[in-house]
Each structure stands twice: as C-alpha cells, then as structure tokens.
Amino acid sequence: MEVVVDGKQVNVTETGFLIRLEDWNESIAEVIAEQEGIALTQEHWDVINYLRDEYINHNGNQPNNRTMLKDMGDKWGKKVTSKMMYDLFPGNPSKQAGRIGGLPESMRKGGY
C-alpha cells in the first residue's frame, strides 16, 4: 500500500502505518488524518508530537492510552479523560495518533 503526498509515493503497511519512520513529515500527517476523517487541531498535534518524542527519544516507547491521559493532562494543565482523547482520535488514540505521526504499529493489547 502507499500514500501519495505532493506527488511522492510513501509506502505503508496493510494497516496504514508508514514502513519507514524517516518518510514522515507534517504533510504526510495531514493526508493520513484526512483519510481518517480528522481535521488536525493544536491538541491533535500535541498528542502526535508527544508520541513521536516518546518513540524517537525514549528508546521506542509507545505509551498506552492511560499514560497518554496523564501526560497530556500535565501538558494541557487540566484533567484529560478517555472520552476527550477518543473525541480527538476515535480509532483508538494511541494507535490512530501513532499512525498519523508516522510511528510503527504498536502490538501491545489493551489500554493499560
């Protein structure tokens, strides 16, 4: 499978995750998000950039939904609920935000 951005073909897995982390950029994120019916806001970008930072700078860490709630609550200075995260990323926040962020698919199960 592939995603076409600015005339360039980018290979993705059968589930829509980029094959090469290096291929990611914000234009690709916009195209993937649009394909998934998401208009990216600053809160979306906060989550995407948080997940990218965790993966790239913390030895491949892919936080689960519970950890994301805590960390985004700290960043945003308010209590973040699971509903709020699913409103942003209805296709499972950690997986969908990771896909838009160009990260490999997480194989862990459950939200805890």
C-alpha positions, -999 to 999 in steps of 0.1 A, spaced: 0 0 0 10 36 -4 1 72 4 7 99 -22 18 133 -8 29 162 -30 33 137 -59 56 115 -38 46 79 -31 52 67 5 49 30 14 27 20 42 17 -13 58 -17 -30 52 -30 -12 83 -18 22 71 14 27 92 45 41 75 71 15 67 100 40 72 99 65 101 121 88 80 94 92 54 72 112 78 66 149 77 36 171 86 22 170 51 20 132 53 3 135 87 -23 158 72 -30 134 43 -33 104 67 -55 124 91 -77 135 62 -81 99 50 -92 90 85 -117 119 87 -97 140 112 -90 177 108 -59 183 129 -60 209 156 -33 220 180 -45 193 205 -40 167 178 -5 180 171 3 180 208 -6 143 210 12 134 178 44 152 188 43 137 223 41 102 208 68 109 183 91 123 211 84 92 233 92 69 204 122 87 189 139 100 221 129 73 246 141 40 231 110 32 211 85 39 240 49 38 228 27 50 257 -7 33 262 -39 53 265 -38 56 303 -2 70 302 -13 94 274 -41 108 296 -18 115 324 10 131 303 -14 152 281 -32 163 313 2 175 326 9 193 293 -25 209 290 -29 217 327 -63 200 330 -78 166 336 -79 147 303 -105 120 301 -106 90 278 -136 105 261 -116 136 253 -89 115 237 -114 94 217 -131 126 206 -97 136 191 -88 101 178 -119 79 176 -100 50 161 -81 43 194 -60 73 205 -26 57 208 -28 37 176 -45 63 154 -23 92 166 7 69 162 -3 61 126 -8 98 118 25 105 135 44 81 112 52 56 140 53 18 137 22 -1 147 21 -9 184 15 -46 190 5 -43 227 -30 -51 237 -54 -31 259 -52 4 272 -33 -3 304 
